[in-house]
Amino acid sequence: MSIYRMLIGGALVDGDAEMDVINPATGKLLASCPRGSAAQLDAAVAAAKGAQPAWASLSLEERKSALIKLADGLEARSEEFARLLTMEQGKPLAESDAEISYTIAFIRYCSALSTKVETIEDGPDRRVELHRKPLGVVGAIIPWNFPLLLIAFKLPPALVTGNTIVVKPSPTTPLTALKLGELCAETFPPGVVNIVSDANDLGERLSAHPDVAKISFTGSTATGAKVMQSAAETIKRLTLELGGNDAAIVLPDVDPAEVVPALFGGAFMNAGQVCLAIKRLYVHKDIYDDVCNRLAILARNAIVDDGLKPGAQIGPLQNRMQFDKVKGFLADAYAAGKVIAGGKPIDRPGNFIQPTIVRDVTDGDRIVDLEQFGPILPVIKFSDPEDALARANASSLGLGGSVWSKDVRRATDLASRMDVGMAWVNKHLDFGPGIPFGGAKQSGIGMELGDAGLTEFTQLSVLNIAL
């Protein structure tokens, strides 16, 4: 019998069935865990709905205190969580340690946030106030690339504003979420937090559920569209953080020796399985060969191994479906350009692919136009920065982007004109709990994190008073 339990109505419970979780570094069974049923999901939503009025009626300080207690509990077990995260997700232990630390920091930061009544008019005849009220039950659908951190994007702001929550982790990385449920059972009143694991078959039911007021979803654009369809009948509030095909534009005045390590890190963190990773690298023709060669050296020297092994820099792809998808992109890389590092899976158990650099590709090639979500970086040559910007902006996606130059003013001008939700100058993948996080175009709707993200979990209510 599984040692993992779901959290429903304050009780840690078995699923109506069980499912296997595979270690992506070995291809072998890591654990069995609960597979929730439709009836159990409905029970979780009912528990959240029943608990919400009492939770919202608590003082803000009481809700904040509970979140701080959750952060303290996670911190006390951080080593256990980090090892489990590496085993189920695949990322190197150093990255898992960082994810746990970020999760704790995000919970603590959000526990200090609050919404306030804003008076926008106060005259002799009337006073107009803006109030922020909880929505009710929030459904949070979590992907497999950051299975704990992305809960911290959703659970803390939902709870601090008086909502209750039903969390549905990815079926390939449910274990850390279920372990978090143990802490939540000790921390929150019954029904405030519910965690239901599934075999990827309950997302539509959660999105369509009439007693769920909001869905906060992180995942692919295609799945985000399905979430919108499911939520449409009940006009749910939505926050969607979807796919990205982030472009980085490197101008000719940079020193390749200085910027290439940062570019490589921005592309290959978590084996490239990062929505905000650099997925397209536009490099000026004057430094193109130098940048390509330096990237290739880093890719060849990168240590690809089981994330629990000391020194591992890049782990496996998280699941077999993504592994097979990325192998298709490798075929595209050979067909469209010149592979100068990597380019093939590693002949060993698990979902390992060598970090791959492909040059002499351009817009219109599948490897450039589509999000690879794996350890592949296409490098595109340009001569005119304005043309590079236009090509970067031509994508239907617009999550993030960056511009690299010694001339910060020039780079800032270009970055400010990127059609993205988040743009950087001389860096990439820089975010924090107080910085709004979200995409433009088909990369999402709404924002997460900071005050902007907090208000996404509330209903704006106008109070207009005759004096």
matplotlib code that plots the C-alpha trace (Angstrom):
import matplotlib.pyplot as plt

x = [0.0, 1.2, 2.8, 1.4, -2.0, -4.3, -5.7, -9.4, -11.4, -8.6, -8.0, -5.1, -6.8, -6.0, -7.2, -10.0, -7.1, -3.4, -0.9, 2.8, 5.4, 8.5, 12.0, 13.1, 16.8, 16.3, 13.1, 12.1, 9.3, 9.9, 6.6, 2.9, 0.6, -3.1, -5.2, -8.1, -11.6, -14.2, -16.1, -13.0, -12.4, -16.1, -15.6, -12.5, -14.4, -17.3, -14.9, -13.2, -16.6, -17.8, -14.6, -14.3, -16.7, -15.1, -11.6, -12.5, -13.9, -10.6, -8.5, -5.8, -3.2, -4.6, -4.4, -0.9, 0.2, -1.0, 1.1, 4.2, 3.7, 3.5, 6.8, 8.4, 7.3, 8.6, 11.9, 12.3, 11.9, 13.7, 16.3, 13.7, 11.6, 14.6, 15.7, 12.1, 11.8, 15.0, 13.8, 10.4, 11.3, 14.9, 16.5, 19.9, 19.8, 21.2, 18.3, 15.9, 17.4, 16.9, 13.3, 12.5, 14.2, 12.2, 9.0, 9.6, 10.5, 7.5, 5.2, 6.8, 6.7, 3.0, 2.1, 3.1, 0.8, -2.7, -5.4, -6.7, -9.9, -9.2, -11.2, -11.3, -13.8, -14.7, -16.8, -19.8, -22.3, -20.8, -17.9, -16.8, -14.7, -13.0, -13.1, -11.3, -13.3, -12.4, -13.7, -14.5, -12.9, -9.8, -8.6, -4.9, -3.5, 0.2, 2.7, 5.6, 8.6, 8.4, 5.9, 6.4, 7.4, 4.4, 2.1, 3.7, 2.6, -1.0, -1.7, -0.4, -2.2, -5.4, -5.4, -4.2, -7.1, -9.6, -10.2, -9.8, -8.1, -8.0, -4.6, -4.2, -0.5, 0.8, 0.4, 4.1, 5.3, 2.6, 4.8, 6.2, 2.7, 1.2, 4.0, 3.1, -0.4, 0.9, 2.2, -1.1, -3.1, -1.2, -1.5, -4.9, -8.5, -10.1, -11.1, -9.0, -6.3, -7.1, -4.7, -6.0, -3.7, -5.0, -3.9, -4.5, -8.2, -9.7, -8.5, -11.5, -13.8, -12.1, -12.1, -15.8, -16.9, -19.8, -18.5, -15.0, -14.8, -11.4, -8.8, -5.1, -3.3, 0.3, 1.0, 1.0, -0.9, -2.9, -4.0, -4.7, -7.2, -9.0, -9.1, -10.7, -13.3, -14.1, -14.4, -16.5, -19.9, -19.6, -17.7, -14.8, -12.0, -8.8, -5.1, -3.3, 0.5, 1.2, 3.9, 6.8, 9.3, 11.6, 14.0, 17.3, 18.9, 22.7, 24.2, 27.7, 29.3, 29.1, 32.1, 31.2, 33.4, 31.3, 27.8, 27.9, 27.8, 24.8, 23.1, 23.8, 22.4, 19.3, 18.7, 19.5, 18.3, 16.2, 17.2, 15.5, 12.1, 11.4, 8.6, 10.9, 14.1, 15.9, 14.4, 15.7, 19.0, 19.5, 23.2, 24.7, 26.8, 30.0, 30.1, 28.0, 30.7, 32.4, 29.2, 28.3, 31.7, 31.6, 28.1, 29.2, 32.1, 29.9, 27.3, 30.0, 31.5, 28.2, 27.8, 24.5, 23.6, 21.1, 20.3, 21.3, 24.8, 27.4, 28.4, 25.3, 24.5, 21.7, 19.3, 16.9, 13.7, 10.9, 8.7, 8.8, 6.3, 8.4, 11.5, 10.0, 8.8, 12.3, 13.8, 11.5, 13.0, 16.5, 15.5, 14.3, 17.6, 19.6, 17.2, 17.3, 20.8, 24.1, 24.3, 27.6, 27.1, 24.9, 22.2, 21.2, 19.8, 22.3, 22.5, 21.6, 18.4, 16.3, 15.3, 18.7, 19.5, 22.8, 22.5, 22.3, 23.4, 22.2, 23.4, 22.6, 18.8, 16.3, 12.7, 10.3, 12.3, 10.3, 13.2, 13.0, 9.2, 8.0, 8.8, 11.2, 10.9, 14.1, 17.9, 18.1, 19.2, 18.8, 21.2, 20.0, 22.2, 21.1, 22.7, 20.1, 18.9, 15.5, 15.1, 16.0, 13.3, 10.7, 11.5, 11.4, 8.0, 6.6, 5.8, 2.3, 3.8, 5.1, 6.2, 9.6, 12.6, 16.0, 18.5, 22.2, 24.6, 27.2, 25.0, 22.3, 20.2, 20.1, 19.3, 16.6, 15.0, 14.9, 13.7, 10.9, 9.5, 9.5, 5.9, 6.2, 5.0, 8.5, 11.6, 15.2, 18.4, 21.7, 20.0, 17.3, 15.2, 15.3, 12.1, 10.9, 7.9, 7.3, 7.6, 4.5, 4.8, 2.8, 2.7, 1.4, -0.4, -0.9, 1.4, -1.3, -4.0, -3.5, -0.5, 0.9, 3.1, 3.3, 0.4, -0.8, -0.9, -2.6, -5.6, -6.2, -7.5, -10.1, -13.3, -13.2, -16.4, -17.4, -19.2, -20.9, -22.3, -24.6, -23.7]
y = [0.0, 3.5, 5.6, 8.7, 10.1, 12.7, 15.5, 15.9, 17.7, 17.7, 13.9, 12.1, 9.5, 6.7, 7.0, 4.9, 3.5, 3.7, 4.7, 4.3, 7.2, 6.6, 7.9, 9.6, 8.9, 5.2, 4.4, 2.3, 2.5, 5.1, 4.8, 4.1, 6.8, 7.5, 8.0, 10.1, 9.4, 11.9, 11.3, 12.2, 15.3, 16.3, 15.6, 17.8, 20.7, 20.2, 20.3, 23.5, 25.1, 24.2, 25.6, 28.8, 31.1, 30.3, 30.6, 34.0, 35.2, 34.7, 37.7, 38.4, 37.8, 34.3, 33.4, 34.8, 32.9, 29.6, 30.3, 31.1, 27.8, 26.0, 27.6, 26.7, 23.1, 22.8, 24.4, 21.8, 19.0, 20.7, 18.0, 15.3, 17.3, 18.1, 14.5, 13.4, 16.2, 15.1, 11.5, 12.3, 15.2, 14.5, 17.9, 18.0, 18.1, 21.6, 22.8, 20.9, 22.6, 25.9, 25.1, 24.2, 27.4, 29.5, 27.8, 28.7, 32.3, 32.7, 31.5, 33.8, 36.8, 36.3, 35.9, 39.6, 40.8, 42.1, 43.9, 47.2, 49.2, 52.0, 55.2, 56.7, 59.4, 61.1, 64.3, 66.0, 63.9, 60.4, 58.2, 55.5, 52.6, 49.6, 46.4, 43.1, 40.0, 36.3, 34.4, 31.2, 27.9, 28.0, 25.1, 24.9, 22.7, 22.2, 21.0, 18.6, 21.0, 22.8, 20.7, 22.4, 26.0, 26.5, 25.5, 28.5, 30.7, 29.8, 28.5, 31.4, 34.2, 32.2, 31.5, 34.9, 36.6, 34.2, 31.6, 27.8, 25.6, 22.3, 21.4, 18.9, 18.0, 16.5, 12.7, 12.3, 14.4, 14.1, 13.0, 16.3, 17.8, 14.9, 15.3, 19.0, 17.8, 16.2, 19.6, 21.3, 18.8, 19.9, 23.6, 24.6, 23.9, 21.0, 21.7, 24.8, 23.0, 19.8, 17.9, 15.3, 13.4, 11.9, 10.1, 13.3, 12.6, 15.0, 18.4, 19.0, 18.1, 20.5, 23.3, 22.8, 22.2, 24.6, 25.1, 26.2, 30.0, 30.3, 28.1, 28.9, 26.8, 26.5, 24.4, 24.2, 26.6, 23.7, 22.5, 26.1, 26.4, 23.3, 24.7, 27.9, 25.8, 23.8, 26.9, 28.9, 27.5, 28.9, 32.0, 31.2, 33.5, 32.3, 32.8, 30.9, 30.8, 29.0, 28.1, 30.3, 30.4, 33.0, 34.8, 36.3, 38.9, 39.3, 42.5, 42.6, 44.7, 42.0, 40.0, 36.4, 35.0, 36.9, 36.3, 32.8, 31.1, 33.1, 32.3, 28.6, 28.7, 30.5, 27.8, 24.6, 25.0, 22.0, 20.4, 23.2, 22.3, 25.9, 28.0, 31.0, 29.4, 30.8, 28.8, 30.9, 32.7, 35.5, 36.4, 39.2, 37.9, 39.6, 37.3, 34.4, 31.9, 32.7, 32.4, 29.1, 27.6, 28.7, 27.3, 24.0, 23.7, 24.2, 21.7, 19.0, 19.5, 19.6, 16.7, 14.9, 12.4, 11.3, 14.4, 12.7, 12.1, 14.7, 17.1, 16.5, 19.6, 18.4, 15.7, 13.6, 14.7, 14.3, 11.8, 9.5, 11.5, 14.6, 12.6, 11.3, 14.8, 16.2, 13.4, 14.6, 18.1, 16.5, 15.1, 18.6, 20.0, 17.8, 18.4, 22.2, 23.1, 22.0, 20.2, 21.2, 19.6, 16.9, 15.9, 12.5, 10.6, 9.0, 5.3, 4.5, 3.9, 7.0, 9.9, 11.5, 13.7, 15.4, 19.2, 20.2, 23.3, 23.7, 26.5, 27.8, 27.6, 30.4, 31.4, 29.0, 26.0, 23.9, 23.9, 27.7, 28.3, 25.8, 25.5, 22.5, 22.3, 20.3, 20.6, 22.0, 25.6, 26.8, 29.8, 32.1, 34.7, 38.3, 41.5, 44.1, 44.3, 45.7, 42.7, 40.4, 42.1, 41.8, 38.1, 37.6, 39.3, 37.2, 34.3, 33.7, 33.2, 36.0, 34.9, 36.4, 37.7, 39.3, 41.6, 41.5, 44.5, 46.7, 49.6, 49.3, 52.2, 50.6, 47.1, 48.6, 50.2, 46.9, 45.0, 47.4, 46.7, 42.9, 41.6, 39.7, 39.7, 39.8, 41.3, 41.4, 43.3, 41.4, 38.6, 36.0, 33.9, 36.5, 36.6, 36.8, 36.7, 40.5, 40.7, 40.1, 37.0, 36.4, 36.3, 38.1, 36.7, 33.0, 32.7, 33.4, 35.5, 37.3, 37.7, 35.8, 37.0, 40.4, 42.7, 42.2, 38.4, 38.8, 40.7, 37.9, 35.9, 38.5, 40.0, 43.8, 45.2, 48.8, 50.3, 53.6, 55.5, 58.5, 61.0]
z = [0.0, -0.8, 1.9, 0.2, 0.9, -0.6, 1.6, 1.5, 4.1, 6.6, 6.4, 4.7, 2.5, 0.1, -3.5, -4.9, -7.0, -7.2, -9.9, -10.4, -10.4, -12.4, -11.6, -14.8, -14.1, -14.0, -15.8, -12.8, -10.3, -7.7, -5.7, -5.9, -5.0, -4.8, -7.9, -7.0, -8.5, -9.7, -6.5, -4.4, -6.4, -5.8, -2.1, -2.1, -3.7, -1.3, 1.6, 0.3, -0.3, 3.2, 4.8, 2.9, 4.9, 8.2, 6.8, 5.2, 8.5, 10.3, 10.8, 8.3, 10.9, 11.6, 8.0, 7.7, 10.8, 9.2, 6.1, 8.1, 10.0, 6.6, 5.5, 8.9, 8.5, 4.9, 6.0, 8.8, 6.2, 3.3, 2.8, 2.6, 0.1, -2.1, -2.4, -3.2, -5.8, -7.6, -7.6, -9.1, -11.3, -12.3, -11.8, -10.0, -6.3, -6.2, -8.3, -6.1, -3.0, -4.8, -5.6, -2.0, -0.8, -3.3, -2.3, 1.3, 0.4, -1.8, 1.0, 3.5, 1.2, 0.3, 4.0, 4.4, 1.6, 2.0, 0.1, 1.4, 1.0, -1.5, -1.4, -4.9, -4.1, -0.9, -1.4, 0.2, -1.6, -1.9, -1.0, -3.3, -2.0, -3.7, -1.7, -2.5, -1.6, -1.8, -4.8, -3.0, -4.0, -6.2, -8.3, -8.9, -11.7, -11.4, -14.1, -13.7, -14.3, -10.9, -8.9, -5.6, -6.5, -8.7, -5.8, -4.0, -6.9, -6.2, -2.7, -0.6, -2.5, -2.6, 1.1, 2.4, 0.5, 2.2, -0.5, 0.0, -2.6, -4.3, -5.7, -8.6, -9.1, -12.3, -12.5, -13.2, -10.2, -7.5, -4.6, -3.2, -3.5, -1.5, 1.1, 1.3, 2.1, 5.3, 6.4, 5.4, 7.4, 10.5, 9.6, 8.2, 9.3, 7.6, 4.0, 3.6, 1.5, -0.4, -2.7, -5.1, -7.4, -10.6, -13.8, -15.9, -16.0, -13.5, -14.8, -17.0, -14.1, -11.8, -14.4, -15.1, -11.5, -10.7, -7.1, -8.2, -8.6, -10.2, -11.9, -11.7, -14.3, -15.4, -18.4, -22.2, -24.4, -25.9, -22.5, -21.4, -24.2, -23.0, -19.5, -20.9, -22.7, -19.5, -17.4, -19.9, -18.9, -15.4, -16.4, -14.0, -13.2, -14.8, -14.5, -17.2, -17.4, -20.6, -23.0, -24.1, -26.9, -25.4, -27.6, -26.5, -28.8, -28.5, -29.9, -31.4, -28.6, -26.0, -24.8, -25.7, -23.0, -20.4, -21.7, -23.1, -19.6, -18.7, -22.0, -21.6, -18.1, -19.2, -21.9, -20.0, -16.5, -15.5, -18.8, -20.7, -19.1, -18.0, -19.5, -19.4, -20.7, -23.7, -26.5, -29.5, -29.5, -32.0, -32.3, -34.4, -37.4, -36.1, -33.1, -34.3, -34.8, -31.5, -29.5, -31.2, -30.5, -26.9, -26.4, -28.0, -25.6, -22.6, -23.9, -24.5, -21.1, -19.2, -16.8, -17.6, -14.9, -12.2, -10.3, -7.0, -8.3, -7.0, -9.8, -12.0, -13.9, -16.2, -15.3, -17.5, -19.2, -16.7, -18.5, -21.5, -23.5, -23.3, -24.0, -27.2, -28.2, -27.8, -29.9, -32.7, -32.3, -32.6, -35.9, -37.0, -35.8, -38.1, -41.0, -40.7, -39.5, -38.2, -34.8, -33.2, -29.8, -28.5, -30.8, -29.5, -26.5, -24.1, -24.3, -20.7, -18.6, -18.1, -20.2, -20.8, -23.8, -24.4, -24.3, -28.0, -29.9, -33.4, -35.7, -39.2, -38.6, -39.0, -38.6, -40.3, -39.1, -36.7, -34.2, -34.1, -34.3, -31.7, -28.1, -27.6, -23.8, -23.6, -23.8, -27.3, -28.2, -31.8, -32.6, -35.4, -37.1, -37.7, -39.0, -38.1, -34.5, -35.6, -37.9, -35.0, -32.8, -35.5, -35.9, -32.1, -32.0, -34.8, -32.5, -31.3, -27.9, -25.7, -22.2, -21.8, -23.7, -23.3, -25.0, -24.3, -24.9, -23.3, -24.3, -21.6, -23.1, -26.5, -25.1, -22.9, -25.9, -27.8, -24.7, -24.0, -27.5, -27.1, -27.3, -24.0, -20.5, -19.0, -20.6, -19.3, -20.2, -19.8, -17.9, -18.3, -15.8, -13.1, -11.1, -7.5, -5.3, -5.5, -9.4, -11.5, -13.6, -16.7, -20.5, -23.5, -26.5, -26.3, -23.3, -20.9, -19.2, -16.0, -13.7, -10.7, -7.8, -6.2, -5.5, -9.1, -8.6, -5.3, -6.7, -9.2, -6.3, -5.4, -6.7, -7.0, -5.4, -5.6, -2.6, -3.5, -0.5, -0.5, 2.2]

ax = plt.figure().add_subplot(projection="3d")
ax.plot(x, y, z, "-o")
ax.set_aspect("equal")
plt.show()
